[in-house]
Amino acid sequence: MSMHDEQLRLPSQDWRAYQGVLSRRVLAFILDYVIVALLWIPAAVVVFFLGILTLGLGFFLYPILFALVAMLYFGLTVGGREQASPGMRIMGVAIARTDGRSMDFLTAIVHLAIFWIANALLTPLILLIGLFTDRGRLLHDLLIGTVAVRRDMY
């Protein structure tokens, strides 16, 4: 599929599409990281057996395992057809690109990586940015060109 064949879907300009999105994103974040933590357990078991099969080399995956699980989780869900992780879907939120194209796997991974970097530097103060920007966008949304929108208004 070429870029010309891709259907553009611009986020809504209606202010109601962004009402309460920031608090919904916080709750979705908590739900998603509980799910990632639960997915980390079987991944850790797989890495354990991989470590045994590789005579200990597989054990070097443990320090980055949580990040790998989270990247796969968000890359496949936010970068997928629904444009939202399961936590976002439960809370009724989706991620939309401001240029109208759909999120893909790599864009979802970059979105997550910028979130982690911004959160490491600004701690929870990253949420304050959403109080002062249009449509409640956070720093990583501004940098990558995305916006969180209510799914029923998207």
DSSP file with accessible surface (Angstrom, degrees, kcal/mol):
  #  RESIDUE AA STRUCTURE BP1 BP2  ACC     N-H-->O    O-->H-N    N-H-->O    O-->H-N    TCO  KAPPA ALPHA  PHI   PSI    X-CA   Y-CA   Z-CA
    1    1 A M              0   0  190      0, 0.0     2,-0.1     0, 0.0     5,-0.0   0.000 360.0 360.0 360.0 124.5    0.0    0.0    0.0
    2    2 A S    >>  -     0   0   56      1,-0.1     4,-0.9     4,-0.0     3,-0.8  -0.404 360.0-104.4 -86.0 169.1    1.5    3.3   -1.0
    3    3 A M  T 34 S+     0   0  126      1,-0.2     3,-0.4     2,-0.2    -1,-0.1   0.829 120.6  57.6 -63.6 -29.4    1.1    6.5    0.9
    4    4 A H  T 34 S+     0   0  179      1,-0.2    -1,-0.2     3,-0.0     0, 0.0   0.791 105.3  50.2 -72.7 -26.7   -1.3    7.8   -1.7
    5    5 A D  T <4 S+     0   0  113     -3,-0.8    -1,-0.2     2,-0.1     2,-0.2   0.654  87.4 104.2 -82.4 -18.0   -3.6    4.8   -1.1
    6    6 A E  S  < S-     0   0   50     -4,-0.9     2,-0.4    -3,-0.4    -3,-0.0  -0.462  74.8-125.5 -70.3 132.2   -3.6    5.3    2.7
    7    7 A Q        -     0   0  173     -2,-0.2     2,-0.3     1,-0.0    95,-0.2  -0.624  21.3-135.9 -80.6 127.7   -6.9    6.8    4.0
    8    8 A L        -     0   0  106     -2,-0.4     2,-0.4    93,-0.1    93,-0.2  -0.644  19.3-173.9 -84.5 140.9   -6.3    9.9    6.0
    9    9 A R        -     0   0  133     91,-3.7    91,-0.2    -2,-0.3    88,-0.2  -0.827  10.6-159.1-137.0  93.3   -8.2   10.3    9.3
   10   10 A L        -     0   0  116     -2,-0.4    88,-0.1    89,-0.1     3,-0.1  -0.473  25.9-106.4 -75.0 143.2   -7.7   13.7   10.9
   11   11 A P        -     0   0    7      0, 0.0    -1,-0.1     0, 0.0   143,-0.1  -0.306  47.3 -88.9 -65.4 154.1   -8.5   14.1   14.6
   12   12 A S        -     0   0   31      1,-0.1   142,-0.1   141,-0.1   141,-0.0  -0.240  21.3-152.7 -63.4 148.1  -11.6   16.0   15.5
   13   13 A Q        +     0   0  158     -3,-0.1     2,-0.3     4,-0.0    -1,-0.1   0.459  64.7 111.0 -96.3  -4.5  -11.6   19.7   15.9
   14   14 A D    >   -     0   0   41    139,-0.2     3,-1.7     1,-0.1     4,-0.3  -0.570  68.6-139.9 -73.7 129.0  -14.5   19.6   18.4
   15   15 A W  G >  S+     0   0  172     -2,-0.3     3,-1.6     1,-0.3     4,-0.4   0.790  98.4  67.6 -62.8 -25.4  -13.4   20.4   21.9
   16   16 A R  G >  S+     0   0  128      1,-0.3     3,-0.8     2,-0.2    -1,-0.3   0.764  86.7  68.7 -68.4 -21.1  -15.6   17.7   23.3
   17   17 A A  G <  S+     0   0    0     -3,-1.7   133,-2.9     1,-0.2    -1,-0.3   0.673 107.3  38.8 -70.1 -13.3  -13.4   15.1   21.7
   18   18 A Y  G X  S+     0   0   23     -3,-1.6     3,-1.4    -4,-0.3     4,-0.4   0.348  83.2 124.5-118.0   3.7  -10.7   16.1   24.2
   19   19 A Q  T <  S-     0   0  104     -3,-0.8    -3,-0.0    -4,-0.4    -4,-0.0  -0.501  88.6  -2.9 -71.1 123.2  -12.7   16.6   27.3
   20   20 A G  T 3> S+     0   0   37     -2,-0.4     4,-1.7     1,-0.1    -1,-0.3   0.561  93.2 126.3  75.3   9.6  -11.4   14.5   30.2
   21   21 A V  H <>  +     0   0    5     -3,-1.4     4,-2.5     1,-0.2     5,-0.2   0.889  65.2  58.0 -69.1 -37.0   -8.8   12.8   28.0
   22   22 A L  H  > S+     0   0   36     -4,-0.4     4,-1.7     1,-0.2    -1,-0.2   0.937 109.6  42.8 -62.5 -45.8   -5.9   13.7   30.4
   23   23 A S  H  > S+     0   0   76      1,-0.2     4,-2.0     2,-0.2    -1,-0.2   0.889 113.5  53.0 -68.6 -34.8   -7.4   11.9   33.4
   24   24 A R  H  X S+     0   0   67     -4,-1.7     4,-2.4     1,-0.2    -1,-0.2   0.874 106.4  53.7 -65.5 -36.0   -8.4    9.0   31.2
   25   25 A R  H  X S+     0   0   26     -4,-2.5     4,-2.4     2,-0.2    -1,-0.2   0.876 106.1  52.4 -65.9 -37.9   -4.8    8.7   29.9
   26   26 A V  H  X S+     0   0   52     -4,-1.7     4,-2.0     2,-0.2    -2,-0.2   0.942 112.5  44.3 -63.3 -46.4   -3.5    8.5   33.4
   27   27 A L  H  X S+     0   0   87     -4,-2.0     4,-2.4     1,-0.2    -2,-0.2   0.894 112.8  51.8 -66.5 -37.5   -5.8    5.7   34.3
   28   28 A A  H  X S+     0   0    2     -4,-2.4     4,-3.0     2,-0.2     5,-0.2   0.898 106.5  55.1 -64.2 -39.0   -5.1    3.9   31.0
   29   29 A F  H  X S+     0   0   84     -4,-2.4     4,-2.3     2,-0.2    -2,-0.2   0.932 108.7  47.4 -58.2 -46.7   -1.3    4.2   31.8
   30   30 A I  H  X S+     0   0   91     -4,-2.0     4,-1.7     1,-0.2    -2,-0.2   0.943 113.9  46.8 -63.3 -46.7   -1.9    2.4   35.1
   31   31 A L  H  X S+     0   0   63     -4,-2.4     4,-2.2     1,-0.2    -2,-0.2   0.920 112.3  50.5 -60.5 -44.5   -4.0   -0.3   33.4
   32   32 A D  H  X S+     0   0    2     -4,-3.0     4,-2.8     1,-0.2    -1,-0.2   0.892 109.4  49.4 -64.5 -39.4   -1.5   -0.8   30.6
   33   33 A Y  H  X S+     0   0   38     -4,-2.3     4,-2.1     2,-0.2    -1,-0.2   0.812 107.8  54.1 -75.4 -24.0    1.5   -1.1   32.9
   34   34 A V  H  X S+     0   0   84     -4,-1.7     4,-2.1    -5,-0.2    -1,-0.2   0.932 111.5  46.4 -66.4 -43.3   -0.3   -3.7   35.0
   35   35 A I  H  X S+     0   0   53     -4,-2.2     4,-2.3     2,-0.2    -2,-0.2   0.926 111.9  50.1 -64.5 -42.9   -0.9   -5.7   31.8
   36   36 A V  H  X S+     0   0    0     -4,-2.8     4,-1.8     1,-0.2    -1,-0.2   0.917 109.6  51.7 -62.9 -39.6    2.8   -5.2   30.8
   37   37 A A  H  X S+     0   0   43     -4,-2.1     4,-0.9     1,-0.2    -1,-0.2   0.899 110.2  48.6 -63.6 -38.9    3.9   -6.4   34.2
   38   38 A L  H  < S+     0   0  110     -4,-2.1     3,-0.3     1,-0.2    -1,-0.2   0.864 111.9  49.0 -68.8 -35.2    1.7   -9.5   33.8
   39   39 A L  H  X S+     0   0   79     -4,-2.3     4,-1.4     1,-0.2    -1,-0.2   0.760 101.5  65.3 -72.4 -25.3    3.1  -10.1   30.4
   40   40 A W  H  X S+     0   0   90     -4,-1.8     4,-2.6    -5,-0.2    -1,-0.2   0.842  91.4  65.2 -65.9 -31.2    6.7   -9.7   31.7
   41   41 A I  H  X S+     0   0   94     -4,-0.9     4,-1.8    -3,-0.3    -1,-0.2   0.957 105.7  38.7 -62.0 -54.3    6.3  -12.9   33.9
   42   42 A P  H  > S+     0   0   70      0, 0.0     4,-2.3     0, 0.0    -1,-0.2   0.877 115.0  55.7 -65.8 -30.2    6.0  -15.4   31.0
   43   43 A A  H  X S+     0   0   24     -4,-1.4     4,-2.5     1,-0.2    -2,-0.2   0.897 105.8  51.5 -65.2 -37.6    8.6  -13.5   29.1
   44   44 A A  H  X S+     0   0   13     -4,-2.6     4,-2.0     2,-0.2    -1,-0.2   0.883 108.7  50.8 -66.3 -36.4   11.0  -13.9   32.1
   45   45 A V  H  X S+     0   0   76     -4,-1.8     4,-2.1     2,-0.2     5,-0.2   0.927 110.3  49.3 -66.1 -43.2   10.3  -17.6   32.1
   46   46 A V  H  X S+     0   0   96     -4,-2.3     4,-2.6     1,-0.2    -2,-0.2   0.925 111.1  49.5 -61.6 -42.8   11.1  -17.8   28.4
   47   47 A V  H  X S+     0   0    8     -4,-2.5     4,-2.8     1,-0.2    -1,-0.2   0.869 106.4  57.4 -65.8 -34.3   14.3  -15.8   28.9
   48   48 A F  H  X S+     0   0   94     -4,-2.0     4,-1.8     2,-0.2    -1,-0.2   0.957 111.3  40.7 -59.5 -50.0   15.3  -18.2   31.8
   49   49 A F  H  X S+     0   0  116     -4,-2.1     4,-2.6     1,-0.2    -2,-0.2   0.872 113.7  54.0 -68.7 -34.0   15.1  -21.2   29.5
   50   50 A L  H  X S+     0   0   71     -4,-2.6     4,-2.1    -5,-0.2     8,-0.4   0.900 106.7  53.2 -63.2 -39.0   16.7  -19.3   26.7
   51   51 A G  H  <>S+     0   0    0     -4,-2.8     5,-4.0     7,-0.3     7,-0.3   0.885 109.7  47.4 -63.2 -38.5   19.5  -18.5   29.2
   52   52 A I  H ><5S+     0   0   88     -4,-1.8     3,-1.4     3,-0.2    -2,-0.2   0.933 112.7  48.7 -67.8 -44.5   20.0  -22.2   29.9
   53   53 A L  H 3<5S+     0   0  144     -4,-2.6    -2,-0.2     1,-0.3    -1,-0.2   0.815 113.8  46.3 -65.6 -30.6   20.0  -23.1   26.2
   54   54 A T  T ><5S-     0   0   51     -4,-2.1     3,-1.3    -5,-0.2    -1,-0.3   0.182 117.1-111.0 -97.9  16.3   22.5  -20.4   25.4
   55   55 A L  T < 5S-     0   0  167     -3,-1.4    -3,-0.2     1,-0.3    -2,-0.1   0.874  82.0 -40.6  56.7  40.5   24.8  -21.3   28.3
   56   56 A G  T > <S+     0   0   23     -5,-4.0     3,-0.7    -6,-0.2     4,-0.3   0.211 114.9 105.4 100.9 -16.4   24.0  -18.1   30.1
   57   57 A L  G X  S+     0   0  120     -3,-1.3     3,-1.5    -6,-0.3    -6,-0.2   0.865  75.2  60.7 -66.7 -34.0   24.1  -15.6   27.3
   58   58 A G  G >  S+     0   0    6     -8,-0.4     3,-1.9    -7,-0.3    -7,-0.3   0.764  88.3  73.1 -64.5 -23.3   20.3  -15.3   27.3
   59   59 A F  G X  S+     0   0   77     -3,-0.7     3,-1.4     1,-0.3    -1,-0.3   0.720  79.6  74.4 -65.4 -18.9   20.4  -14.0   30.9
   60   60 A F  G <  S+     0   0  159     -3,-1.5     4,-0.3    -4,-0.3    -1,-0.3   0.618  84.1  68.3 -68.9 -10.6   21.7  -10.7   29.5
   61   61 A L  G X> S+     0   0   59     -3,-1.9     3,-0.8     1,-0.2     4,-0.8   0.696  77.8  83.3 -78.0 -19.2   18.2  -10.0   28.3
   62   62 A Y  H X> S+     0   0   74     -3,-1.4     3,-1.0    -4,-0.2     4,-0.5   0.890  83.8  55.0 -56.8 -43.0   16.9   -9.6   31.8
   63   63 A P  H 34 S+     0   0  113      0, 0.0    -1,-0.2     0, 0.0     4,-0.2   0.832 120.7  31.4 -62.7 -26.9   17.9   -6.0   32.3
   64   64 A I  H <> S+     0   0   87     -3,-0.8     4,-2.4    -4,-0.3    -2,-0.2   0.366  91.4 100.8-109.4   7.3   16.0   -4.9   29.2
   65   65 A L  H <X S+     0   0   11     -3,-1.0     4,-2.7    -4,-0.8     5,-0.2   0.898  80.6  49.8 -64.2 -43.4   13.2   -7.4   29.3
   66   66 A F  H  X S+     0   0   80     -4,-0.5     4,-2.6     1,-0.2    -1,-0.2   0.933 112.6  48.5 -62.1 -42.2   10.6   -5.1   30.7
   67   67 A A  H  > S+     0   0   33     -4,-0.2     4,-2.7     2,-0.2    -1,-0.2   0.905 111.6  49.9 -64.2 -39.9   11.4   -2.4   28.1
   68   68 A L  H  X S+     0   0   72     -4,-2.4     4,-2.4     2,-0.2     5,-0.2   0.926 111.8  47.4 -64.3 -43.6   11.2   -5.0   25.3
   69   69 A V  H  X S+     0   0   17     -4,-2.7     4,-2.7     1,-0.2    -2,-0.2   0.930 113.7  48.1 -62.7 -44.5    7.8   -6.3   26.5
   70   70 A A  H  X S+     0   0    0     -4,-2.6     4,-2.9    -5,-0.2     5,-0.3   0.908 111.1  50.6 -64.0 -41.1    6.5   -2.8   26.8
   71   71 A M  H  X S+     0   0   57     -4,-2.7     4,-2.6     2,-0.2     5,-0.2   0.923 113.3  44.9 -64.2 -43.1    7.8   -1.8   23.4
   72   72 A L  H  X S+     0   0  100     -4,-2.4     4,-2.4     2,-0.2     5,-0.3   0.923 114.2  50.5 -64.6 -43.2    6.2   -4.9   21.8
   73   73 A Y  H  X S+     0   0   20     -4,-2.7     4,-1.8    -5,-0.2     5,-0.3   0.954 118.7  35.5 -59.8 -52.3    2.9   -4.3   23.7
   74   74 A F  H  X>S+     0   0   17     -4,-2.9     4,-1.6     2,-0.2     5,-1.1   0.865 116.1  54.9 -74.6 -34.7    2.6   -0.7   22.7
   75   75 A G  H  <5S+     0   0    0     -4,-2.6     4,-0.4    -5,-0.3    -2,-0.2   0.918 114.5  39.8 -63.4 -41.2    4.0   -1.1   19.3
   76   76 A L  H  <5S+     0   0  117     -4,-2.4    -2,-0.2    -5,-0.2    -1,-0.2   0.818 125.5  35.3 -79.0 -30.7    1.5   -3.8   18.4
   77   77 A T  H ><5S+     0   0   24     -4,-1.8     7,-0.9    -5,-0.3     3,-0.8   0.940 125.8  33.8 -91.0 -53.8   -1.5   -2.2   20.1
   78   78 A V  T 3<5S+     0   0    4     -4,-1.6    25,-0.2    -5,-0.3    -3,-0.2   0.884 124.4  47.1 -69.7 -34.8   -1.1    1.5   19.6
   79   79 A G  T 3 <S+     0   0   16     -5,-1.1    26,-0.3    -4,-0.4    -1,-0.2   0.448 104.3  87.1 -83.5   2.5    0.5    0.9   16.2
   80   80 A G  S X  S-     0   0   24     -3,-0.8     3,-0.8    -6,-0.2    23,-0.2  -0.066 101.4 -77.0 -90.5-165.7   -2.3   -1.5   15.3
   81   81 A R  T 3  S+     0   0  217      1,-0.2    -4,-0.1    -5,-0.2    22,-0.1   0.844 126.6  52.1 -65.5 -35.4   -5.7   -1.1   13.8
   82   82 A E  T 3  S-     0   0   65     -5,-0.2    -1,-0.2     2,-0.2    -4,-0.1   0.659  92.9-142.2 -78.0 -18.0   -7.4    0.2   16.9
   83   83 A Q  S <  S+     0   0   11     -3,-0.8    12,-2.8    -6,-0.4     2,-0.3   0.788  71.7  83.9  61.0  27.1   -4.8    3.0   17.5
   84   84 A A  S    S-     0   0    0     -7,-0.9    -2,-0.2    10,-0.2    -1,-0.1  -0.983  76.7-121.4-156.9 146.4   -5.1    2.3   21.2
   85   85 A S     >  -     0   0    0     -2,-0.3     4,-2.7     1,-0.1     5,-0.2  -0.360  44.4 -98.7 -77.8 167.2   -3.7   -0.1   23.8
   86   86 A P  H  > S+     0   0   35      0, 0.0     4,-2.4     0, 0.0     5,-0.2   0.898 126.7  51.8 -57.0 -38.8   -6.1   -2.2   25.8
   87   87 A G  H  > S+     0   0    0      1,-0.2     4,-1.9     2,-0.2     5,-0.1   0.905 110.5  48.3 -63.0 -40.2   -5.9    0.3   28.7
   88   88 A M  H  >>S+     0   0   22      2,-0.2     5,-3.2     1,-0.2     4,-0.6   0.896 110.4  51.6 -66.0 -40.0   -6.7    3.1   26.4
   89   89 A R  H ><5S+     0   0  101     -4,-2.7     3,-0.7     3,-0.2    -2,-0.2   0.904 108.9  50.3 -64.0 -41.2   -9.6    1.2   24.9
   90   90 A I  H 3<5S+     0   0  120     -4,-2.4    -1,-0.2     1,-0.2    -2,-0.2   0.903 114.6  44.4 -61.9 -39.1  -11.1    0.5   28.3
   91   91 A M  H 3<5S-     0   0   41     -4,-1.9    -1,-0.2    -5,-0.2    -2,-0.2   0.460 116.8-114.6 -87.0  -1.7  -10.8    4.2   29.1
   92   92 A G  T <<5S+     0   0   18     -3,-0.7    59,-2.4    -4,-0.6    60,-0.4   0.849  71.2 128.9  76.2  35.0  -12.2    5.2   25.7
   93   93 A V  E   < -A  150   0A   0     -5,-3.2     2,-0.3    57,-0.3    -1,-0.2  -0.913  32.3-176.9-122.8 147.7   -9.1    6.9   24.4
   94   94 A A  E     -A  149   0A   1     55,-2.6    55,-2.7    -2,-0.3     2,-0.5  -0.952  25.5-122.1-135.7 158.6   -7.2    6.5   21.1
   95   95 A I  E     -A  148   0A   0    -12,-2.8     2,-0.4    -2,-0.3     8,-0.3  -0.889  30.7-175.3-102.2 130.8   -4.0    8.1   19.8
   96   96 A A  E     -A  147   0A   0     51,-3.0    51,-2.6    -2,-0.5     2,-0.3  -0.955  23.6-125.8-125.1 145.0   -4.3   10.0   16.5
   97   97 A R  E >   -A  146   0A  24      4,-0.7     3,-1.5    -2,-0.4    49,-0.3  -0.711  17.1-135.0 -85.8 141.7   -1.6   11.6   14.4
   98   98 A T  T 3  S+     0   0   52     47,-2.6    48,-0.1    -2,-0.3    -1,-0.1   0.696 103.6  61.6 -72.0 -17.2   -2.2   15.2   13.6
   99   99 A D  T 3  S-     0   0   70     46,-0.5    -1,-0.3     2,-0.1   -89,-0.1   0.467 114.6-115.0 -87.0  -0.6   -1.3   14.7    9.9
  100  100 A G  S <  S+     0   0    1     -3,-1.5   -91,-3.7     1,-0.3    -2,-0.1   0.259  75.6 122.8  91.9 -14.4   -4.2   12.2    9.5
  101  101 A R        -     0   0   72    -93,-0.2    -4,-0.7     1,-0.1    -1,-0.3  -0.419  67.0-103.0 -76.6 160.5   -2.2    9.1    8.9
  102  102 A S        -     0   0   61    -95,-0.2     2,-0.2    -6,-0.1    -1,-0.1  -0.486  37.4 -98.8 -83.4 155.2   -2.6    6.1   11.1
  103  103 A M        -     0   0    3     -8,-0.3     2,-0.2   -25,-0.2   -20,-0.1  -0.465  41.3-162.3 -68.2 139.8   -0.1    5.2   13.8
  104  104 A D     >  -     0   0   72     -2,-0.2     4,-2.2     1,-0.1     5,-0.2  -0.647  34.7 -93.4-115.8 177.3    2.3    2.4   12.8
  105  105 A F  H  > S+     0   0   89    -26,-0.3     4,-2.1    -2,-0.2     5,-0.2   0.936 123.0  45.7 -57.5 -49.5    4.6    0.2   14.9
  106  106 A L  H  > S+     0   0  116      1,-0.2     4,-2.6     2,-0.2     5,-0.2   0.906 111.9  50.8 -66.0 -40.4    7.6    2.4   14.6
  107  107 A T  H  > S+     0   0   24      1,-0.2     4,-2.5     2,-0.2    -1,-0.2   0.904 110.0  51.1 -64.2 -38.4    5.8    5.6   15.4
  108  108 A A  H  X S+     0   0    2     -4,-2.2     4,-2.1     2,-0.2    -1,-0.2   0.902 110.6  48.9 -65.5 -38.6    4.2    3.9   18.5
  109  109 A I  H  X S+     0   0   27     -4,-2.1     4,-2.8     2,-0.2    -2,-0.2   0.923 112.3  47.3 -66.9 -43.5    7.7    2.8   19.7
  110  110 A V  H  X S+     0   0   58     -4,-2.6     4,-2.8     2,-0.2     5,-0.3   0.915 110.1  53.8 -64.2 -40.7    9.1    6.3   19.2
  111  111 A H  H  X S+     0   0   15     -4,-2.5     4,-1.9    -5,-0.2    -2,-0.2   0.927 112.0  45.0 -57.4 -45.2    6.1    7.8   21.0
  112  112 A L  H  X S+     0   0    9     -4,-2.1     4,-2.5     2,-0.2    -2,-0.2   0.918 112.1  50.9 -66.8 -43.7    6.8    5.5   23.9
  113  113 A A  H  X S+     0   0   32     -4,-2.8     4,-2.5     1,-0.2    -2,-0.2   0.919 110.7  48.2 -63.7 -42.2   10.5    6.1   24.0
  114  114 A I  H  X S+     0   0   38     -4,-2.8     4,-2.9     1,-0.2     5,-0.3   0.899 110.2  53.5 -65.9 -36.5   10.0    9.9   24.0
  115  115 A F  H  X S+     0   0   29     -4,-1.9     4,-2.7    -5,-0.3    -2,-0.2   0.937 109.7  47.6 -60.7 -46.1    7.5    9.5   26.8
  116  116 A W  H  X S+     0   0   68     -4,-2.5     4,-2.2     2,-0.2    -2,-0.2   0.920 114.0  46.5 -62.5 -43.1   10.0    7.5   28.9
  117  117 A I  H  X S+     0   0  105     -4,-2.5     4,-2.0     2,-0.2     5,-0.2   0.939 114.9  46.1 -65.2 -46.7   12.8   10.1   28.3
  118  118 A A  H  X S+     0   0    6     -4,-2.9     4,-3.0     1,-0.2     5,-0.3   0.897 113.3  50.0 -63.6 -38.7   10.5   13.0   29.1
  119  119 A N  H  X S+     0   0   51     -4,-2.7     4,-1.8    -5,-0.3    -1,-0.2   0.872 108.9  52.1 -68.5 -35.6    9.2   11.2   32.2
  120  120 A A  H  < S+     0   0   79     -4,-2.2    -1,-0.2    -5,-0.2    -2,-0.2   0.877 118.5  37.3 -66.6 -35.5   12.7   10.5   33.4
  121  121 A L  H  < S+     0   0  138     -4,-2.0    -2,-0.2    -5,-0.2    -1,-0.2   0.864 131.9  25.3 -83.9 -38.6   13.7   14.1   33.0
  122  122 A L  H >< S-     0   0   65     -4,-3.0     3,-1.6     1,-0.2    -3,-0.2   0.441  87.2-158.3-107.5  -2.4   10.4   15.8   34.2
  123  123 A T  G >< S-     0   0   74     -4,-1.8     3,-1.7     1,-0.3    -1,-0.2  -0.129  71.1 -21.6  49.2-146.8    9.0   13.1   36.4
  124  124 A P  G >  S+     0   0   95      0, 0.0     3,-1.9     0, 0.0     4,-0.4   0.632 121.6  88.4 -67.7  -7.8    5.2   13.5   36.9
  125  125 A L  G X>  +     0   0  101     -3,-1.6     3,-1.1     1,-0.3     4,-0.7   0.677  67.1  82.6 -62.1 -13.2    5.5   17.1   35.9
  126  126 A I  H X> S+     0   0    4     -3,-1.7     3,-0.7     1,-0.3     4,-0.6   0.833  83.7  59.5 -59.5 -29.4    5.0   15.9   32.4
  127  127 A L  H X> S+     0   0   63     -3,-1.9     4,-0.5     1,-0.2     3,-0.5   0.782  91.6  67.4 -71.4 -25.8    1.3   15.9   33.1
  128  128 A L  H X> S+     0   0   86     -3,-1.1     3,-1.0    -4,-0.4     4,-0.6   0.827  90.2  64.0 -63.8 -30.0    1.3   19.6   33.8
  129  129 A I  H XX S+     0   0   44     -4,-0.7     3,-1.4    -3,-0.7     4,-0.8   0.892  95.2  59.7 -59.9 -37.8    2.1   20.3   30.2
  130  130 A G  H << S+     0   0    6     -4,-0.6    -1,-0.3    -3,-0.5    -2,-0.2   0.740  96.9  60.7 -65.2 -21.3   -1.3   18.8   29.3
  131  131 A L  H << S+     0   0  113     -3,-1.0    -1,-0.3    -4,-0.5    -2,-0.2   0.713 112.4  36.7 -76.3 -20.3   -3.1   21.4   31.4
  132  132 A F  H << S+     0   0  172     -3,-1.4     2,-0.2    -4,-0.6    -2,-0.2   0.395 101.4  82.9-115.4   0.1   -1.7   24.3   29.3
  133  133 A T  S >< S-     0   0   35     -4,-0.8     3,-1.4     4,-0.2     2,-0.1  -0.688  87.5 -90.8-104.6 161.4   -1.6   22.9   25.7
  134  134 A D  G >  S+     0   0   91      1,-0.2     3,-1.4    -2,-0.2    -1,-0.1  -0.417 110.5   5.6 -66.5 140.0   -4.4   22.7   23.2
  135  135 A R  G 3  S-     0   0   55      1,-0.3    13,-0.3    -2,-0.1    -1,-0.2   0.672 121.6 -79.6  60.8  18.0   -6.3   19.5   23.3
  136  136 A G  G <  S+     0   0   20     -3,-1.4    -1,-0.3     1,-0.2    -6,-0.2   0.796  74.7 173.9  66.0  29.7   -4.4   18.4   26.4
  137  137 A R    <   -     0   0   26     -3,-1.4    -1,-0.2    -8,-0.1    -4,-0.2  -0.430  20.5-141.9 -73.7 141.9   -1.4   17.2   24.5
  138  138 A L     >  -     0   0    5     -2,-0.1     4,-2.3    -8,-0.1     3,-0.3  -0.443  32.0 -93.1 -95.3 173.7    1.7   16.1   26.4
  139  139 A L  H  > S+     0   0   51    -13,-0.4     4,-2.4     1,-0.2     5,-0.2   0.907 125.6  48.6 -57.3 -45.9    5.3   16.8   25.5
  140  140 A H  H  > S+     0   0    5      1,-0.2     4,-1.6     2,-0.2    -1,-0.2   0.836 110.0  53.8 -68.4 -27.0    5.8   13.5   23.6
  141  141 A D  H  >>S+     0   0    0     -3,-0.3     5,-2.2     2,-0.2     4,-1.7   0.923 110.0  47.0 -67.7 -43.1    2.6   14.2   21.7
  142  142 A L  H  <5S+     0   0   73     -4,-2.3    -2,-0.2     1,-0.2    -1,-0.2   0.895 112.8  49.4 -64.6 -40.6    3.8   17.7   20.7
  143  143 A L  H  <5S+     0   0  115     -4,-2.4    -1,-0.2    -5,-0.2    -2,-0.2   0.843 121.2  32.3 -70.6 -33.1    7.2   16.3   19.6
  144  144 A I  H  <5S-     0   0   42     -4,-1.6    -1,-0.2    -5,-0.2    -2,-0.2   0.558 110.7-110.9-104.4  -8.7    5.9   13.5   17.5
  145  145 A G  T  <5 +     0   0   17     -4,-1.7   -47,-2.6     1,-0.2   -46,-0.5   0.927  69.8 128.3  83.1  45.5    2.7   15.1   16.2
  146  146 A T  E   < -A   97   0A   0     -5,-2.2     2,-0.3   -49,-0.3    -1,-0.2  -0.835  36.6-162.9-126.0 168.0    0.1   13.0   17.9
  147  147 A V  E     -A   96   0A   0    -51,-2.6   -51,-3.0    -2,-0.3     2,-0.5  -0.990  20.5-127.1-149.4 142.2   -3.0   13.7   20.1
  148  148 A A  E     +A   95   0A   2     -2,-0.3     2,-0.3   -13,-0.3   -53,-0.2  -0.801  36.3 178.5 -90.0 133.6   -5.1   11.6   22.4
  149  149 A V  E     -A   94   0A   0    -55,-2.7   -55,-2.6    -2,-0.5     2,-0.2  -0.954  36.8 -96.2-135.8 151.1   -8.8   11.8   21.6
  150  150 A R  E >>  -A   93   0A  47   -133,-2.9     3,-1.3    -2,-0.3     4,-0.6  -0.493  32.3-135.6 -66.7 133.7  -11.9   10.2   22.9
  151  151 A R  G >4 S+     0   0   83    -59,-2.4     3,-0.7     1,-0.3    -1,-0.1   0.844 102.1  57.5 -63.8 -32.4  -12.7    7.1   20.9
  152  152 A D  G 34 S+     0   0  115    -60,-0.4    -1,-0.3     1,-0.2   -59,-0.1   0.692 113.2  40.3 -74.8 -12.7  -16.4    8.0   20.6
  153  153 A M  G <4        0   0   60     -3,-1.3    -1,-0.2  -136,-0.2    -2,-0.2   0.401 360.0 360.0-110.1  -1.6  -15.6   11.3   19.0
  154  154 A Y    <<        0   0   45     -3,-0.7    -3,-0.1    -4,-0.6  -144,-0.0  -0.300 360.0 360.0 -83.6 360.0  -12.7   10.2   16.7
